[in-house]
Amino acid sequence: MTGLPLIIIFILAIVVMIIMISKFKIHPFVSIMLISLVLGIIAGIPLVDKTLEDGTKVTGLAGVIGSGFSGTFSSIGIVIILGALIGSILEATGAALKLADIVIKLVGQNNPVLAIELMGWVVSIPVFCDSGFVILNPIRKAMARRTGESSVAMTVGLASGLYISHVFIPPTPGPIAAASTLGIGNNLLLVMGLGVLCSLFPLAAGFIYAKFIGKRVKADDELNAEETVKTYEELVAEYGKLPSGFSSLAPIIVPIILMALSSIVTMAKMSGGVVSFINFLGTPIIALAVGSAFAVWQLAGAGKMADFYKICNDTLMTVGPILFVTAAGGVLGKVISSSDMVSYISQHATVLSTMGIFFPFLLSAILKSAQGSSTVALTTTAGIVAPLLPVLGFTSPVQITLVCMAIGAGAMTVSHANDSYFWVVTNFGAMSPERGYKTQTMNTLVMGLAAIVEITILSFILH
């Protein structure tokens, strides 16, 4: 099948995939793989390898699926594991709390909502937003009581900061996976830099909405001051002495520095043995491995090396589903690129090209709202969009990175009852689901729209 009927079948396949995941609760890995298989058969990809009359070799469907799966794993698997391991160790040693303390000192106690939002934004770069909220929630409660700020405003501020870096900034697995699928996995420094830049509008939007909604919605815990302070003190006491600022920052900062040095020497067209070694250290896998070594050093300094095996095991259990869903997204992208769909769209690209950066945003937002997981929305949308990048007119690393950011913006739009983070925010924020829709759901809509506005502006400036 080719042409417009194949496009219609593809759209129906995506709808069916969303229904399978959201309504029938079929695991995203199974859903995406099954849809990829069916779509490949309907698209006319041969079932087995064959050679055409002109000598061209055509890979069979099984080979296409295997190639998409293994290619994704080889390019992104280790990076996701190392990034998640760094986050797990920072969580276990109390370094996440230390990072929060650093942010408070920089912002000041007189701006509690901004402080908690930036705190969440920094902590969620290496730590999952769900875990980050649980870690920082006692600080949020204590700060709300001590400053007299609205508990709801503090909850929305914290949730905003955590969510923004969760969808925009590596080494969080979602952005890493999306970047690699889009072909910019070796430019993680660029992804990090633009992720920080693209955080500005949603950070501002989240802060403004937090202050706005905090005056209109009340939480159940706003008068429970004694328990709040005790909980915070007990949490800090569990870690004993928190790591130093350098020790806490090193696992994040050192990989960034190594990748930056590699980019600098590459752009300067330098050569030599030392330069080769710098480029080696600056590859994402090696840079994050060095960051992991600093994290392990931090773990040893905290006297918790006995927990290292369990931390590694728990990390692998956490990232396993992400890896497989990411690989499944790679399979879907490979099936799309192996069909006649891309060539047909290329010949009739006027509509898509006019949509520009909004196409990946809308697709990601639909997937996010339908099935709940930001990571699934990021990885699946990246797999679908990757073969279409030339059609959409995005060819340079900066343009493709902005596509990655647009997908991330869609992946936060919106968080509601089918999203685990929605329940983390509402439960720990002491709010009913009804109040959760007024706070978390509406806030993610505001932030997502603010993000795509900023990304659209940047797409006109950066090329």
WODARA-V191641 format. One record per residue. N is the residue number from 1. RES is the residue in three letters. SS is DSSP state (h for helix, s for strand, l for the rest). D_CENTER is the distance of its C-alpha to the mean C-alpha in Angstrom with 1 decimal. Layout:
# WODARA-V191641
n->N res->RES ss->SS d_center->D_CENTER
n->N res->RES ss->SS d_center->D_CENTER
This chain:
# WODARA-V191641
n->1 res->MET ss->l d_center->34.8
n->2 res->THR ss->l d_center->33.9
n->3 res->GLY ss->h d_center->33.6
n->4 res->LEU ss->h d_center->32.9
n->5 res->PRO ss->h d_center->33.4
n->6 res->LEU ss->h d_center->30.6
n->7 res->ILE ss->h d_center->28.2
n->8 res->ILE ss->h d_center->29.4
n->9 res->ILE ss->h d_center->28.9
n->10 res->PHE ss->h d_center->25.3
n->11 res->ILE ss->h d_center->24.6
n->12 res->LEU ss->h d_center->26.4
n->13 res->ALA ss->h d_center->24.5
n->14 res->ILE ss->h d_center->21.1
n->15 res->VAL ss->h d_center->22.8
n->16 res->VAL ss->h d_center->24.2
n->17 res->MET ss->h d_center->20.9
n->18 res->ILE ss->h d_center->19.5
n->19 res->ILE ss->h d_center->22.7
n->20 res->MET ss->h d_center->22.7
n->21 res->ILE ss->h d_center->19.3
n->22 res->SER ss->h d_center->19.9
n->23 res->LYS ss->l d_center->23.7
n->24 res->PHE ss->l d_center->24.9
n->25 res->LYS ss->l d_center->22.0
n->26 res->ILE ss->l d_center->22.0
n->27 res->HIS ss->l d_center->19.1
n->28 res->PRO ss->h d_center->16.5
n->29 res->PHE ss->h d_center->17.5
n->30 res->VAL ss->h d_center->21.2
n->31 res->SER ss->h d_center->20.7
n->32 res->ILE ss->h d_center->18.9
n->33 res->MET ss->h d_center->21.4
n->34 res->LEU ss->h d_center->24.3
n->35 res->ILE ss->h d_center->23.5
n->36 res->SER ss->h d_center->23.1
n->37 res->LEU ss->h d_center->26.4
n->38 res->VAL ss->h d_center->28.2
n->39 res->LEU ss->h d_center->26.9
n->40 res->GLY ss->h d_center->28.0
n->41 res->ILE ss->h d_center->31.4
n->42 res->ILE ss->h d_center->31.9
n->43 res->ALA ss->l d_center->30.9
n->44 res->GLY ss->l d_center->33.7
n->45 res->ILE ss->l d_center->32.0
n->46 res->PRO ss->l d_center->34.8
n->47 res->LEU ss->l d_center->34.6
n->48 res->VAL ss->l d_center->35.9
n->49 res->ASP ss->l d_center->36.1
n->50 res->LYS ss->s d_center->38.9
n->51 res->THR ss->s d_center->40.7
n->52 res->LEU ss->l d_center->41.8
n->53 res->GLU ss->l d_center->45.3
n->54 res->ASP ss->l d_center->44.3
n->55 res->GLY ss->l d_center->42.9
n->56 res->THR ss->l d_center->39.2
n->57 res->LYS ss->s d_center->37.2
n->58 res->VAL ss->s d_center->34.8
n->59 res->THR ss->l d_center->32.3
n->60 res->GLY ss->l d_center->32.6
n->61 res->LEU ss->h d_center->29.9
n->62 res->ALA ss->h d_center->29.6
n->63 res->GLY ss->h d_center->29.1
n->64 res->VAL ss->h d_center->26.4
n->65 res->ILE ss->h d_center->24.5
n->66 res->GLY ss->h d_center->25.0
n->67 res->SER ss->h d_center->24.0
n->68 res->GLY ss->h d_center->20.7
n->69 res->PHE ss->h d_center->19.9
n->70 res->SER ss->h d_center->21.2
n->71 res->GLY ss->h d_center->19.9
n->72 res->THR ss->h d_center->16.3
n->73 res->PHE ss->h d_center->17.0
n->74 res->SER ss->h d_center->19.0
n->75 res->SER ss->h d_center->16.6
n->76 res->ILE ss->h d_center->13.4
n->77 res->GLY ss->h d_center->14.6
n->78 res->ILE ss->h d_center->16.0
n->79 res->VAL ss->h d_center->13.2
n->80 res->ILE ss->h d_center->10.7
n->81 res->ILE ss->h d_center->13.8
n->82 res->LEU ss->h d_center->14.7
n->83 res->GLY ss->h d_center->11.5
n->84 res->ALA ss->h d_center->11.6
n->85 res->LEU ss->h d_center->15.4
n->86 res->ILE ss->h d_center->15.3
n->87 res->GLY ss->h d_center->13.4
n->88 res->SER ss->h d_center->16.0
n->89 res->ILE ss->h d_center->18.8
n->90 res->LEU ss->h d_center->18.0
n->91 res->GLU ss->h d_center->18.0
n->92 res->ALA ss->h d_center->21.2
n->93 res->THR ss->h d_center->23.1
n->94 res->GLY ss->l d_center->22.6
n->95 res->ALA ss->h d_center->20.9
n->96 res->ALA ss->h d_center->18.2
n->97 res->LEU ss->h d_center->21.3
n->98 res->LYS ss->h d_center->22.7
n->99 res->LEU ss->h d_center->19.8
n->100 res->ALA ss->h d_center->20.3
n->101 res->ASP ss->h d_center->24.0
n->102 res->ILE ss->h d_center->23.5
n->103 res->VAL ss->h d_center->21.7
n->104 res->ILE ss->h d_center->24.5
n->105 res->LYS ss->h d_center->27.1
n->106 res->LEU ss->h d_center->25.6
n->107 res->VAL ss->h d_center->25.3
n->108 res->GLY ss->l d_center->28.3
n->109 res->GLN ss->l d_center->29.3
n->110 res->ASN ss->l d_center->30.6
n->111 res->ASN ss->l d_center->27.2
n->112 res->PRO ss->h d_center->25.7
n->113 res->VAL ss->h d_center->23.1
n->114 res->LEU ss->h d_center->21.9
n->115 res->ALA ss->h d_center->22.0
n->116 res->ILE ss->h d_center->20.0
n->117 res->GLU ss->h d_center->17.3
n->118 res->LEU ss->h d_center->17.1
n->119 res->MET ss->h d_center->17.4
n->120 res->GLY ss->h d_center->14.3
n->121 res->TRP ss->h d_center->12.4
n->122 res->VAL ss->h d_center->13.7
n->123 res->VAL ss->h d_center->13.5
n->124 res->SER ss->l d_center->9.8
n->125 res->ILE ss->l d_center->9.1
n->126 res->PRO ss->l d_center->10.4
n->127 res->VAL ss->l d_center->10.7
n->128 res->PHE ss->l d_center->8.9
n->129 res->CYS ss->h d_center->9.6
n->130 res->ASP ss->h d_center->12.3
n->131 res->SER ss->h d_center->14.0
n->132 res->GLY ss->h d_center->13.7
n->133 res->PHE ss->h d_center->15.6
n->134 res->VAL ss->h d_center->18.1
n->135 res->ILE ss->h d_center->18.7
n->136 res->LEU ss->h d_center->19.2
n->137 res->ASN ss->h d_center->21.0
n->138 res->PRO ss->h d_center->24.4
n->139 res->ILE ss->h d_center->24.1
n->140 res->ARG ss->h d_center->23.2
n->141 res->LYS ss->h d_center->26.3
n->142 res->ALA ss->h d_center->28.5
n->143 res->MET ss->h d_center->27.6
n->144 res->ALA ss->h d_center->28.2
n->145 res->ARG ss->h d_center->31.6
n->146 res->ARG ss->h d_center->32.7
n->147 res->THR ss->h d_center->31.9
n->148 res->GLY ss->l d_center->32.9
n->149 res->GLU ss->l d_center->29.7
n->150 res->SER ss->l d_center->28.6
n->151 res->SER ss->h d_center->26.7
n->152 res->VAL ss->h d_center->24.8
n->153 res->ALA ss->h d_center->24.0
n->154 res->MET ss->h d_center->22.7
n->155 res->THR ss->h d_center->20.5
n->156 res->VAL ss->h d_center->19.0
n->157 res->GLY ss->h d_center->18.6
n->158 res->LEU ss->h d_center->16.8
n->159 res->ALA ss->h d_center->14.5
n->160 res->SER ss->h d_center->13.7
n->161 res->GLY ss->h d_center->12.9
n->162 res->LEU ss->h d_center->10.7
n->163 res->TYR ss->h d_center->8.7
n->164 res->ILE ss->h d_center->8.6
n->165 res->SER ss->h d_center->7.2
n->166 res->HIS ss->h d_center->4.6
n->167 res->VAL ss->h d_center->3.4
n->168 res->PHE ss->h d_center->5.6
n->169 res->ILE ss->l d_center->6.7
n->170 res->PRO ss->l d_center->7.1
n->171 res->PRO ss->l d_center->8.3
n->172 res->THR ss->l d_center->5.3
n->173 res->PRO ss->h d_center->5.6
n->174 res->GLY ss->h d_center->3.2
n->175 res->PRO ss->h d_center->3.9
n->176 res->ILE ss->h d_center->7.0
n->177 res->ALA ss->h d_center->8.0
n->178 res->ALA ss->h d_center->7.9
n->179 res->ALA ss->h d_center->9.7
n->180 res->SER ss->h d_center->12.1
n->181 res->THR ss->h d_center->12.9
n->182 res->LEU ss->l d_center->13.8
n->183 res->GLY ss->l d_center->16.0
n->184 res->ILE ss->l d_center->14.7
n->185 res->GLY ss->h d_center->13.6
n->186 res->ASN ss->h d_center->16.6
n->187 res->ASN ss->h d_center->15.7
n->188 res->LEU ss->h d_center->12.7
n->189 res->LEU ss->h d_center->14.8
n->190 res->LEU ss->h d_center->14.9
n->191 res->VAL ss->h d_center->11.2
n->192 res->MET ss->h d_center->11.2
n->193 res->GLY ss->h d_center->14.3
n->194 res->LEU ss->h d_center->13.4
n->195 res->GLY ss->h d_center->10.1
n->196 res->VAL ss->h d_center->12.7
n->197 res->LEU ss->h d_center->15.2
n->198 res->CYS ss->l d_center->13.2
n->199 res->SER ss->h d_center->12.6
n->200 res->LEU ss->h d_center->16.4
n->201 res->PHE ss->h d_center->17.3
n->202 res->PRO ss->h d_center->14.8
n->203 res->LEU ss->h d_center->15.8
n->204 res->ALA ss->h d_center->19.4
n->205 res->ALA ss->h d_center->19.1
n->206 res->GLY ss->h d_center->17.6
n->207 res->PHE ss->h d_center->20.5
n->208 res->ILE ss->h d_center->23.1
n->209 res->TYR ss->h d_center->22.2
n->210 res->ALA ss->h d_center->22.2
n->211 res->LYS ss->h d_center->25.6
n->212 res->PHE ss->h d_center->26.8
n->213 res->ILE ss->h d_center->25.9
n->214 res->GLY ss->h d_center->27.0
n->215 res->LYS ss->l d_center->30.5
n->216 res->ARG ss->l d_center->30.6
n->217 res->VAL ss->l d_center->28.9
n->218 res->LYS ss->l d_center->30.0
n->219 res->ALA ss->l d_center->28.5
n->220 res->ASP ss->l d_center->30.7
n->221 res->ASP ss->l d_center->30.3
n->222 res->GLU ss->l d_center->31.4
n->223 res->LEU ss->l d_center->34.9
n->224 res->ASN ss->l d_center->34.1
n->225 res->ALA ss->h d_center->34.2
n->226 res->GLU ss->h d_center->36.0
n->227 res->GLU ss->h d_center->33.5
n->228 res->THR ss->h d_center->30.6
n->229 res->VAL ss->h d_center->32.0
n->230 res->LYS ss->h d_center->33.1
n->231 res->THR ss->h d_center->29.7
n->232 res->TYR ss->h d_center->28.2
n->233 res->GLU ss->h d_center->31.1
n->234 res->GLU ss->h d_center->30.9
n->235 res->LEU ss->h d_center->27.2
n->236 res->VAL ss->h d_center->28.0
n->237 res->ALA ss->h d_center->31.1
n->238 res->GLU ss->h d_center->29.3
n->239 res->TYR ss->h d_center->27.9
n->240 res->GLY ss->l d_center->31.3
n->241 res->LYS ss->l d_center->30.8
n->242 res->LEU ss->l d_center->27.3
n->243 res->PRO ss->l d_center->26.4
n->244 res->SER ss->l d_center->27.3
n->245 res->GLY ss->h d_center->25.1
n->246 res->PHE ss->h d_center->25.2
n->247 res->SER ss->h d_center->24.4
n->248 res->SER ss->h d_center->21.4
n->249 res->LEU ss->h d_center->20.0
n->250 res->ALA ss->h d_center->21.1
n->251 res->PRO ss->h d_center->18.4
n->252 res->ILE ss->h d_center->15.9
n->253 res->ILE ss->h d_center->18.4
n->254 res->VAL ss->h d_center->20.4
n->255 res->PRO ss->h d_center->17.8
n->256 res->ILE ss->h d_center->17.1
n->257 res->ILE ss->h d_center->20.9
n->258 res->LEU ss->h d_center->21.5
n->259 res->MET ss->h d_center->19.2
n->260 res->ALA ss->h d_center->20.9
n->261 res->LEU ss->h d_center->24.3
n->262 res->SER ss->h d_center->23.7
n->263 res->SER ss->h d_center->22.7
n->264 res->ILE ss->h d_center->25.8
n->265 res->VAL ss->h d_center->28.3
n->266 res->THR ss->h d_center->27.0
n->267 res->MET ss->h d_center->27.5
n->268 res->ALA ss->l d_center->30.8
n->269 res->LYS ss->l d_center->31.8
n->270 res->MET ss->l d_center->33.1
n->271 res->SER ss->l d_center->34.4
n->272 res->GLY ss->l d_center->35.9
n->273 res->GLY ss->h d_center->35.2
n->274 res->VAL ss->h d_center->33.4
n->275 res->VAL ss->h d_center->31.1
n->276 res->SER ss->h d_center->30.4
n->277 res->PHE ss->h d_center->29.5
n->278 res->ILE ss->h d_center->27.2
n->279 res->ASN ss->h d_center->25.4
n->280 res->PHE ss->h d_center->25.2
n->281 res->LEU ss->h d_center->23.7
n->282 res->GLY ss->h d_center->21.2
n->283 res->THR ss->l d_center->19.7
n->284 res->PRO ss->h d_center->16.1
n->285 res->ILE ss->h d_center->17.5
n->286 res->ILE ss->h d_center->20.4
n->287 res->ALA ss->h d_center->18.8
n->288 res->LEU ss->h d_center->16.4
n->289 res->ALA ss->h d_center->19.5
n->290 res->VAL ss->h d_center->21.4
n->291 res->GLY ss->h d_center->18.8
n->292 res->SER ss->h d_center->19.2
n->293 res->ALA ss->h d_center->22.9
n->294 res->PHE ss->h d_center->22.8
n->295 res->ALA ss->h d_center->20.9
n->296 res->VAL ss->h d_center->23.6
n->297 res->TRP ss->h d_center->26.3
n->298 res->GLN ss->h d_center->25.0
n->299 res->LEU ss->h d_center->25.2
n->300 res->ALA ss->h d_center->28.7
n->301 res->GLY ss->h d_center->29.7
n->302 res->ALA ss->l d_center->28.8
n->303 res->GLY ss->l d_center->31.1
n->304 res->LYS ss->l d_center->28.5
n->305 res->MET ss->h d_center->28.6
n->306 res->ALA ss->h d_center->30.1
n->307 res->ASP ss->h d_center->26.8
n->308 res->PHE ss->h d_center->25.0
n->309 res->TYR ss->h d_center->25.7
n->310 res->LYS ss->h d_center->24.3
n->311 res->ILE ss->h d_center->21.2
n->312 res->CYS ss->h d_center->20.6
n->313 res->ASN ss->h d_center->21.6
n->314 res->ASP ss->h d_center->19.3
n->315 res->THR ss->h d_center->16.3
n->316 res->LEU ss->h d_center->17.3
n->317 res->MET ss->h d_center->17.8
n->318 res->THR ss->h d_center->14.4
n->319 res->VAL ss->h d_center->12.5
n->320 res->GLY ss->h d_center->15.3
n->321 res->PRO ss->h d_center->14.3
n->322 res->ILE ss->h d_center->10.8
n->323 res->LEU ss->h d_center->12.8
n->324 res->PHE ss->h d_center->15.4
n->325 res->VAL ss->h d_center->13.4
n->326 res->THR ss->h d_center->11.7
n->327 res->ALA ss->h d_center->15.3
n->328 res->ALA ss->h d_center->16.7
n->329 res->GLY ss->h d_center->14.6
n->330 res->GLY ss->h d_center->16.2
n->331 res->VAL ss->h d_center->19.5
n->332 res->LEU ss->h d_center->19.3
n->333 res->GLY ss->h d_center->18.6
n->334 res->LYS ss->h d_center->21.5
n->335 res->VAL ss->h d_center->23.7
n->336 res->ILE ss->h d_center->23.2
n->337 res->SER ss->h d_center->24.0
n->338 res->SER ss->h d_center->27.0
n->339 res->SER ss->l d_center->28.5
n->340 res->ASP ss->l d_center->30.5
n->341 res->MET ss->h d_center->27.9
n->342 res->VAL ss->h d_center->26.5
n->343 res->SER ss->h d_center->30.0
n->344 res->TYR ss->h d_center->31.1
n->345 res->ILE ss->h d_center->28.3
n->346 res->SER ss->h d_center->29.1
n->347 res->GLN ss->h d_center->32.6
n->348 res->HIS ss->l d_center->31.7
n->349 res->ALA ss->l d_center->28.8
n->350 res->THR ss->h d_center->30.1
n->351 res->VAL ss->h d_center->28.3
n->352 res->LEU ss->h d_center->24.8
n->353 res->SER ss->h d_center->25.5
n->354 res->THR ss->h d_center->26.6
n->355 res->MET ss->h d_center->23.3
n->356 res->GLY ss->l d_center->21.5
n->357 res->ILE ss->h d_center->18.0
n->358 res->PHE ss->h d_center->18.4
n->359 res->PHE ss->h d_center->18.4
n->360 res->PRO ss->h d_center->14.8
n->361 res->PHE ss->h d_center->14.0
n->362 res->LEU ss->h d_center->16.5
n->363 res->LEU ss->h d_center->15.7
n->364 res->SER ss->h d_center->12.1
n->365 res->ALA ss->h d_center->13.6
n->366 res->ILE ss->h d_center->16.3
n->367 res->LEU ss->h d_center->14.2
n->368 res->LYS ss->h d_center->12.1
n->369 res->SER ss->h d_center->15.4
n->370 res->ALA ss->h d_center->17.3
n->371 res->GLN ss->h d_center->15.6
n->372 res->GLY ss->l d_center->13.4
n->373 res->SER ss->l d_center->10.2
n->374 res->SER ss->h d_center->7.0
n->375 res->THR ss->h d_center->5.9
n->376 res->VAL ss->h d_center->9.4
n->377 res->ALA ss->h d_center->9.4
n->378 res->LEU ss->h d_center->6.8
n->379 res->THR ss->h d_center->8.9
n->380 res->THR ss->h d_center->12.1
n->381 res->THR ss->h d_center->12.2
n->382 res->ALA ss->h d_center->11.6
n->383 res->GLY ss->h d_center->14.4
n->384 res->ILE ss->h d_center->16.6
n->385 res->VAL ss->h d_center->16.3
n->386 res->ALA ss->h d_center->16.7
n->387 res->PRO ss->l d_center->20.4
n->388 res->LEU ss->l d_center->21.0
n->389 res->LEU ss->h d_center->19.8
n->390 res->PRO ss->h d_center->23.5
n->391 res->VAL ss->h d_center->24.7
n->392 res->LEU ss->h d_center->22.4
n->393 res->GLY ss->l d_center->23.8
n->394 res->PHE ss->l d_center->20.7
n->395 res->THR ss->l d_center->22.0
n->396 res->SER ss->l d_center->21.4
n->397 res->PRO ss->h d_center->18.5
n->398 res->VAL ss->h d_center->18.0
n->399 res->GLN ss->h d_center->18.2
n->400 res->ILE ss->h d_center->15.8
n->401 res->THR ss->h d_center->13.2
n->402 res->LEU ss->h d_center->14.0
n->403 res->VAL ss->h d_center->13.4
n->404 res->CYS ss->h d_center->9.8
n->405 res->MET ss->h d_center->9.6
n->406 res->ALA ss->h d_center->11.7
n->407 res->ILE ss->h d_center->9.5
n->408 res->GLY ss->h d_center->6.7
n->409 res->ALA ss->h d_center->9.8
n->410 res->GLY ss->h d_center->11.0
n->411 res->ALA ss->l d_center->8.2
n->412 res->MET ss->l d_center->9.4
n->413 res->THR ss->l d_center->12.9
n->414 res->VAL ss->l d_center->14.3
n->415 res->SER ss->l d_center->14.0
n->416 res->HIS ss->l d_center->17.3
n->417 res->ALA ss->l d_center->19.4
n->418 res->ASN ss->l d_center->17.5
n->419 res->ASP ss->l d_center->14.3
n->420 res->SER ss->h d_center->14.7
n->421 res->TYR ss->h d_center->13.2
n->422 res->PHE ss->h d_center->16.0
n->423 res->TRP ss->h d_center->18.6
n->424 res->VAL ss->h d_center->17.4
n->425 res->VAL ss->h d_center->17.7
n->426 res->THR ss->h d_center->20.9
n->427 res->ASN ss->h d_center->22.5
n->428 res->PHE ss->h d_center->22.0
n->429 res->GLY ss->l d_center->22.6
n->430 res->ALA ss->l d_center->25.9
n->431 res->MET ss->l d_center->25.6
n->432 res->SER ss->l d_center->26.7
n->433 res->PRO ss->h d_center->24.6
n->434 res->GLU ss->h d_center->26.6
n->435 res->ARG ss->h d_center->25.7
n->436 res->GLY ss->h d_center->22.0
n->437 res->TYR ss->h d_center->22.2
n->438 res->LYS ss->h d_center->23.8
n->439 res->THR ss->h d_center->21.3
n->440 res->GLN ss->h d_center->17.8
n->441 res->THR ss->h d_center->18.0
n->442 res->MET ss->h d_center->19.9
n->443 res->ASN ss->h d_center->17.8
n->444 res->THR ss->h d_center->14.5
n->445 res->LEU ss->h d_center->16.8
n->446 res->VAL ss->h d_center->18.2
n->447 res->MET ss->h d_center->15.0
n->448 res->GLY ss->h d_center->13.6
n->449 res->LEU ss->h d_center->17.1
n->450 res->ALA ss->h d_center->17.3
n->451 res->ALA ss->h d_center->14.2
n->452 res->ILE ss->h d_center->15.6
n->453 res->VAL ss->h d_center->18.9
n->454 res->GLU ss->h d_center->17.9
n->455 res->ILE ss->h d_center->16.1
n->456 res->THR ss->h d_center->19.3
n->457 res->ILE ss->h d_center->21.5
n->458 res->LEU ss->h d_center->19.8
n->459 res->SER ss->h d_center->20.2
n->460 res->PHE ss->h d_center->24.0
n->461 res->ILE ss->h d_center->24.1
n->462 res->LEU ss->l d_center->22.1
n->463 res->HIS ss->l d_center->23.1
